Amino acid sequence: MDTWKIYQENNKNRFLSELLDLLRIPSISSKSENQPDMLACAEAVKQRLLEAGADVVTIHPTAGHPVVYGEKNVDPTKPTILVYGHYDVQPVDPLNLWNSGPFDPTIIDGKIFARGACDDKGQVYMHIKAFETMFKTNTLSNNVKFIIEGEEEIGSPNLATFVKEHKELLKSDVILISDTSMLSMENPSIDTGVRGLSYIEVEITGPNRDLHSGVYGGAVANPATILAKLIAACHDENNHITIPGFYDDVIEASTEERVKMAQAPYDEEEYKTDLGVTSLWGEKGYTTNERTGIRPTLEVNGIWSGYTGEGAKTVLPSKAYAKISARLVPNQSSAKITEKLIAFFKSKAPAGVTVNAWEHHGGEPYLTPIDSIAYKAAEKAIATTFGKAPIPVRGGGSIPICALFEQELGIKIVFMGFGLDSDNLHSPNEKFDLYNFYKGIETIPYFHQYYTELAGDGRK
């Protein structure tokens, strides 16, 4: 609508200024020292929702970080869209690789560089400003609810309890999430699903103290060497995961789906150049897009042992550690995979060392139906503002709460992400293009309009 575009154009500088203020808050959910920042960020989100036009906004304490809930009720006979997002962000390490301060948002070449710029503060804020646009122009035709949590980056450990205890409060017709990405702005896409997650930590212990590597080397098992061998044993020569039973529950993608995936634009040389690698690595028999969407994976997220300071220190370390995660596809269970991963490391350890392994968090994979009213509304909204229909793709990331939302609330999810895979999520120099930010604000109101029109009385 022209009224939307006029309002957005007249307020775009303010929209950006407000987002930059939000990005300055170091809301790192995994670090206890950032607890005050988490509370400050929740308060900031609450204030912005109230300013945008929400009738009620409340901050709900949990056993961890709080959940921000907001709502705007227009007409009880109209559909209700529940918007989900998160205000917490990943740690910024390694800090020395940032070109600017991670919480000092900097705009370079039309891109915002800051932790949380895309994941997920920038994308959450698109929804708040899209809602404001509709409210201020008197064009909001449906009810809107917001649930914006502070623990997504640590697996949403307390959101399940919140959802179970507030089913009536969260009662809606569809859940709208922008915590995903597009192929590109030239080739818009919609994620039809996200992978699940199993995340563990492994500790290998050998001698009761660090030892002199000259005096004891060759006579005592080195925990770092053992850990490296165990990790190497997780894949075979075809990069197939060797964990017993790992693939038992995997539902293989159909030939038809693989053909559709192959239609997505992909330039391997450009892909490699962007990442600074000379060749790609992955499971034999699958393309790069398939490896990152329809196949499960196992990756080392961190590994450390012994002396890592400046210069040399010849020690045989007492302990070695690794953080390891598996991305899961439909029908795989995070609980089952976690059990299998822990059992693998414990059973393969040789005499002379002990293995301790435990779970950090997990989440289930999720698929959204592409024949639903919600998907069709998202497809139509993107086609309206981009001038071409979006390509359906499978997302490689994980949003742990998705499966639980459907289980507890009995409603479907639709993904409308406006980030890019190249936005350095979870890495130094995370970014979000201003074009993408404003495009999201432009597109989201059309989803509300089209969903309300398509749903009528038969909401799905």
Summary of the structure (lengths in Angstrom):
residues: 460
radius of gyration: 23.3
end to end distance: 24.7
largest distance: 79.0
contacts: 1527
relative contact order: 0.19
helix: 36%
strand: 23%
